[in-house]
Amino acid sequence: MGSQIRAKAQDKILLLATESCAYPGADSVGQAHASYPANVYVLKVKAPVLFPEKFYLDCFRKGIGGIIIMSCGEECPYEGAYKAMAKRLDRIYELMKEEGLDIRRLRLTAICTVCNRAFLNEVNQMNQIVHELNPPVQAQ
């Protein structure tokens, strides 16, 4: 039973969706009656740059298999937030490598309010990556 629980935890994908672009995009996927894997957990956020580097590493330590940061891109209503997030992501990738984590587990992408295909493509790609890789780390 314990191994079944770990197997399920490693497949979880956390999606940080900005409230002004990506979250409405996720909603439009539902309105279009399209579906995506049930292991995707959407978290509505103001701006992903508000999350410190430690947050992402802690998620992997707790068994999250992949994280997609979906934002507005350069059209973010918070000036400089997207560039700051991209810069922070470089540092997070360095930390992931130090811990032996495959950097494909973390992705930053721009999703608009009606980008159904792009949304589904990102989710399905991450789902495939998570299933191909071993668990990120031993969950504590």
N, C-alpha and C positions, 0 to 999 in steps of 0.2 A: 504494500500500500504506500509506504514512504517513497519508493522510487516512482510510483505513478504521480504522486503529488509533485515531486521534483521535475518530472518530465513536463507536467502542465505548466509549472512556474517558468521553466526555461523558455517556453514558447510565447510567453506574454510579450506583447509589444505595447509600449507606452507612446502615445501620440500627444505631443504638446501642441495644441492648436490655438493660434491667436484668435481672440474674440472678434476682431474686426474683419478677418479674411478667411483663415483656414477653418475655423469652427463653423461659420455659415457654409463653407464649402462641404464640410462633413455632413451638415444638415441637408444640403441639396442632394447629396448622394442618397440619403434616406428618402427624400421627397421624390426622387426619380425611381424609387423602389429597386435600387441596385443594392447589392450586399457586399460585405467584406468579411473577412474571417472573424469569428467570435472571440479570438484571443487578442483583439485590438481594444485598448482602453484609451478613450479620448478624454483628455484633460483640457478644459478651456482656460486659457491664460491671457493676461494682458499683453505681456511681451516675454518671450523665452529668455531674453538676456537677464531677466530678474533672478534666474536660477543660478546659483554658484556652481563652479566646476565640481565640487564635492557631491552635489545632488546627483549628477549623472553616474559617477562612480559608485555611489551608494545604491543606486537603482540596480546596477549590474551585480553588485555584491549580494543584493537581496533576491537575485534570481531573474530579474527582468531580462529577457533575451535580446530585445532591440528597442531603440528609441528613435522616433522620427520627430524632428522639430519642424513643424509646419508654420510658416510665417507669411507675412505679406510681401516679403522681399524688400526691395528698395522703396516700395510704396508704403512702408510702415508709418503709421501716424506718429510714432515716437522717433523724432529726428535722431539719426545715428544708431538706432537700436540694432538694425540688421547688420551693419558693418561691425558693430561691437560684438554681436553674437558670432559672426563669422570668425573674428579674431579670437574670441574665447574658445571656439570650437577647435582651432589649431592647438591650443594649449591642452584641451581635453584629450585630443588625439594623442598627444605626447604622453600624457598620464596613462591613457589606456594601453599604449605600447609598453610602458614601464611595467604595467600589471599583467601583461600577456593577453590583453583583450584585443580581439579583431576589431579594427576601426570601422568595418562595415556595419557594425551593430548600431552605429550612431550616424544619423543623416540629417542635414539641414536642407530644407527645400522651400520654395515659395509656392503657395497655393492660393488661388483667388477664390472668390465667393461662389463661382459657378464652374470650377475646374473639376468636374466629376471624373473624367478619365485620368487626369494627372493624379488626383487623390487616390483612386483605386490602383493605379499603376505603382505608386509609391508604397502603398500598404501591401500589395501583393508581392512586390520585390523584396521588401523587408521580411515578410512572412517566409518566403523561400530561403532567404539567407539564414534566418533564425533556425529553421528546420534543418538546414545543412550543417550548421556549426554545433559543436558540443556546448553543454551548458556554459554560460559566461564565467562563472566562478562558483565555488561551493557556497550555497546560500547559508547565511549565518543564523 
